[in-house]
Structures are given as C-alpha cells and as structure tokens.
Amino acid sequence: MNVKVYVEGGGDTNALKTRCRQGFSEFFRKAGLEGCMPRIVASGGRQQAFDDFCTALNKAGVNDFIILLVDSEVAVANGAASWVHLKACDNWDKPAIATDDNAYLMVQCMEAWFLADKDTLATYFGDGFNPGALPARADIENIEKTDIFNGLKVATRHCNKKGEYGKGRHSFNILGRIDPVKVTAVSPAAKRLIDTLVQKAES
C-alpha cells in the first residue's frame, strides 16, 4: 500500500516544506513505521492541503491510500468524526469517494503534541526554559490553541540558545524529537492516525 499524507504546514518556502516533511517523517519513523514510511506532502496552507488531498484522492490507484492531516483549530465535539468537524470549521465537504479513514486532525494544533513531551522541550530549548509556563493539564486535546502558543512563548522567552518559540523556526525540529508513545498516550486523535498508518503499512 502506497500511503501519502497531505499535511497542513511548511509555509511558502521550499526550505520550510523540507523541514516539515523531515519532522513528520521522523515522528512517524519513531512511531514504528520505519521501513514502511508514508510519503509526506507538505502543502503549506490549510486550504492548499485540502485541495491537494482532493486532487490526489481523485487520481489515486488501487494501491494508493491518501490521508489529509490538518489542525482542528478548535475543540472537537465529543465523538464527532473528522469530516463532521471540518464541515463545521472550514465548510469542507467530504469528497464522495472519501471515508472517515482519509481525514485526521491534530487537536487542537500540532503544538499540542509537544506538551505531551515536556522533557524533550526542555532539552531542546536548554537554559532559560520555564516549563511552569506551559499549560499543565494532561488532556492536551482540550487545551485551547491560543493557550498553547502563549505558553510556549512565555516558557521560551529567556532561552538564549534557541530564542523564543516561533512556529516556522522551531516547530518541525521539535516534532522530529518528541516521543510518539507519549503523544498517543494522551491524544486519541494522534493514536487514531498512527494506528491507521501502521495498519495500512501492514496491508
């Protein structure tokens, strides 16, 4: 099975898209997919990711499996399927040939995953890092996006080695370092994604 994951991220520059692909690839590798890695496509903006996904889905062969991976941006209603959330949040209609297995969410944003592995954040940012400034709750999917970004900025404000957290500057480097086991233990949405990728890799 040839799996392609169209992700929101990477901005408009080739260098950042490369870092995006590398970050997700390393995260997936450590999640148990080494040797059967999906192809990561960094689409840049959110709408572009959806458009690229739809195009790829329509062109997919029998051995291709296409995945869309974007931030949920806000909390996901309890039990709501990804396509239901994306319709409510973005007014995106599920393509006729898509199933629930084709769409996945980072709840409420990719940076929520970082909060599952604060030890790696501390190691990455080094001296001056203030873990007490980060949201403390363990159910990371229920932390608002603004609280996550504000916490990261305050926690890294005095880090001379890496500087204050910046999405393009640090996000994908951190993604490649965090522990997927810790992330999937506290993020049902992340676990669903990894479980599907492993299942498809074994099929």
N, C-alpha and C positions, 0 to 999 in steps of 0.2 A: 504493500500500500504506500503510495506517494502522498505524504501529508504536507500541506502548505498552510502556514499560519500567517494571516494578514493582520498585522498589529498596528494600532494607533501609536505613533511615535517616530522620532527621527528627524522631525522638522523638515527644513527645505534644503539642507546641505548633505552632500554625499558622505562627508566625514561623520556627521551625527547619525545618519542612517546606518553606516557601518558599525558604529558603536552600539546602536540599538540592536542590530542583528547579533552582534557578538554577545551582548548582555543576555538576551533571551536564550541564545544557543547555549551559553554556559550554564544558565539556570536550568534549562531542560536536560542538559547532559548530566548534571548532578542529581536530577530527579529520577535518573535511571534510564535515560534514553540514549546513552552513548552506544553507537553502533547502528542506531535506527532513528537518527535525528530527523525531525521535521525540517522543512525549508522555511526559514523566517523571511517574510517580506515586510520591510519597514515602509509603511505607506505615507508617513508624515502625519497630516491632519486627520481628524476623526472622520469627516465626510469622505475624504480620499480613501481611507481604509475600507469603508463600506462600499464605495464604488469599485475599488479594485477587487474586493471579495466577490461582488456580484458578477463582475466580468469573468473572473476565474472560475466561479461556480458554473456559469453557463458554458464554459469551454472545457470543463473537467471530463476526463476519460473515466472508464470504468474502474481503473486502479488509482484514481486520484481522490483525495479527501481534502476538502477546503474548509478552513476554520477562520472565523472572524474573532479577533480579540481586542476589545476596547474597554476603557474605563466606564464604570456605571455612572460616574459623576456625582450621583446622589445615592441615598439608601435604596435598596431594592426591597419591594414589598415582600413580606414573608410568603415563600412558596412561588413567587412569580417566575415564570420562565424568562430566559434572556430576551427572546423576541418580544414578549409582552412588555418588558421593561423598555426595550429600545423603541418600541412603537410609542410608548407614553413619553419617553425622554427626548427622542430625536425625530419622531414621526416616521421612522423607517418601517416599511412593510417587509415582512418576511418573504423572500423570494419563493415562488411557487414550488421550486424543487428543493428548497432547503428544509432541514429538520431542526429540532432543538439541539441536536448534536453538532450543528455547524456554528453556533454562536456562543461566546463565552465572555464573561465580564471580570474585570479587575475591580473589586468592590472596596472602597468607592473609587480608588485610583491605584495605580501601580505602587505608589509610595507607601500605601497601607501595608504592603508586603514587608517593607523594611522594618516596620515596627515589631514584626514577629521575631526579628533577629537583632536586637539592640546591641549585643556583644560585637557583631560584625560592624555595625555603625560606629561604635566606639573605637574599634581597631582602625577602621578606615580613616576617620577624621582625626584621631590622635589627641594630643594635648589641647586642652581647652574645651573639649566636647562635654556638654552638660546633659546627661541622659534624663535628669529630672525634669527637663523642659518638654519632654516628649509626652504625648497622651499616654496615660498609664493603663487604660482598660485593655483587657486581653482580647475581647471580641472586636478585632480590628475592623471588621466589615461595618461596624456600627459607628465608627469614628468619622465625623464629617471631614470632607476634603480640605476645607479651609483650616480646620484644627490640625490636620496632619502637616500641611505646608508651614503653618505658623510655628508649630512645634519644632520642625526640622530647622527652620531659620533661627529660632532662638537658641536651640541646642548647639548650633554650629557657629554662632556669632563670633565667638572668641577663638576659633580654630585657625591658628596661623598657618598650619601645614596645608590644609585644603581650602580654607576660606569658608564663608557662609554658603549653605546649601543652595545650589542652583540646578534646576531641572536638567538642562542640557549639559551642564558642566560635570555633574556627578551621578545622575540617576542610573545610567546604564552600566557604569563602572560598579556601582553598588549592587545592582541587580545580579551581576555575574558573580558576586561574592557571597550573597546571603544563602542560607541553608533552606532548600526547598522543603525538607522534612518539617522544619519549624513553621514555615508558611502554611503548608497544607494542614497542619495540625490545628490551626486557628482560623483558617479561611476555607469554608466549604466550597466557595466558587473556584478557588485555586485548586483544591483537591479534585473537583469535578473535571477541570481542564487536564490535569496531569493524568488522572485515571483514563480519560478518553485517549490521550496521546499514547499512553502505554498500550491500551487495548488495540488501537489502530496499528501500532508498530508490530504487534504480535500476530496480527491477522494476515 
